[in-house]
């Protein structure tokens, strides 16, 4: 048994090193964003200041950044909403077998595997052929949803796997119509899953560069702006401040979701009969999320 | 269903259209529907493209191998060593959180780590492992590979974790009771169970790194190129049919890679 304990300790230490590898560069970036005004883009720190954060908010680039951030936020919210709705309808189809379910499943997996640059190029060419100008709201939203949909779909499939059809039958037997059943019985049971699908749609769109690059039609999103700042000009610490800020937005979105899910969990646990089931849903959601 | 209509219009049609355009003629503003094989002829004459395709292919395999070797212990630790479900979920989410942040920013974050005066060089010099700062760290193949490993290793860890988490702990105990040492129980119980996860993870990492171009541009700083950057350069110079032809071979190379990975294990049988 002692050998088992040592294995566990070594693996735990390795896990910490792994987390350092994952988070280290981002933490260094966050620290460097507080460089003094004379400081450069790498160590040593020349003083500590809010100079570069200030430059981000009030500097010459501030207006563009605010504008692009606002646009990215609206695009992300819209794309999250569409992903949630489409993931719901698609996954409901898979509650029973239907003609072409295999083909559609491969199509959904194709959405996961197609490299962004390819999708971006194909869509740009296709729209040029259709003689339609590309724009964020008609074209890029399409590719963003394609990227988020497989993740949202897998989350919803996991939810339905844990879901009992009996409650819907009971509701119908009690005389509730289809809409009322959906609103009062189905929705309260699956909405954490919907929120998860929305979250994937939002963060994947908020951070996307590849799938937007050729489709923005003159309106830049925040990642496009960041790419332009990185490639087109000399990197300055205000880019680190911007990077830290957008990372925080993503992590806060994930955090809010987790808090909400945990609160629901606790409330459900008050009713012991369903507690285990609810926990199961959350677990399988996490488990399925990355598939 | 609206979902399938969306996928057909925004995914299937564009991807098929790339193949079509790769056989069309280039014009100043884009392409014309005149059938030609010139794009492919130009491609076959270009040594740069083939050496690039080969090096991208090779790099992706290196990243796949490295993420498997470095990622497997993480998945094993989370799924087997951590026993409480709550801790498992919490640690898994901590490990997964960077997935929800921008890969562009995470690529940018490598810049202060790698430069001549970057954090890595400073640390190595402080430890007296090197006397002179290493130049190979930024704008090099090594830098791009390391950054891609960090960006995509989660796609390897997650599927293996899901497979391992399904292992019935009692089967591990049974193996021990039957006198298996840890190596045997690893080979007989853990490895077969994690195989589908390994294959899925390898396919993810391979496909995603093969098509990469943002990271390559930022960390490679124009010194390193990939098929992705070739395609995007051709797009910038409005050589759409040429870009489409390059992309078609990129996809073919990916399919070869995925096919090879599937040969390792028969996924359909094991799932």
Interface residues (C-beta under 8 A of the other chain):
Chain A: X3 X7 X8 X11 X12 X14 X15 X18 X19 X21 X22 X23 X24 X25 X26 X28 X29 X32 X41 X42 X43 X85 X86 X87 X89 X90 X93 X104 X107 X108 X110 X111 X113 X114 X115 X116 X117 X118 X119 X121 X122 X123 X124 X125 X126 X128 X129 X142 X143 X145 X146 X149 X153 X199 X203 X206 X207 X209 X210 X213 X214 X223 X226 X227 X230 X231 X235 X239 X240 X243 X246 X247 X250 X251 X253 X254 X258 X282 X283 X286 X287 X288 X289 X290 X291
Chain B: X1 X2 X3 X4 X6 X7 X8 X9 X10 X11 X12 X13 X14 X15 X16 X17 X18 X21 X30 X31 X70 X73 X74 X76 X77 X78 X81 X85 X89 X91 X92 X93 X94 X95 X96 X97 X98 X99 X100 X101 X102 X103 X104 X105 X106 X108 X109 X110 X111 X112 X113 X115 X117 X118 X119 X122 X150 X153 X154 X155 X158 X159 X162 X165 X182 X200 X203 X204 X207 X208 X210 X211 X212 X213 X214 X217 X218 X228 X231 X232 X235 X240 X243 X244 X247 X250 X251 X254
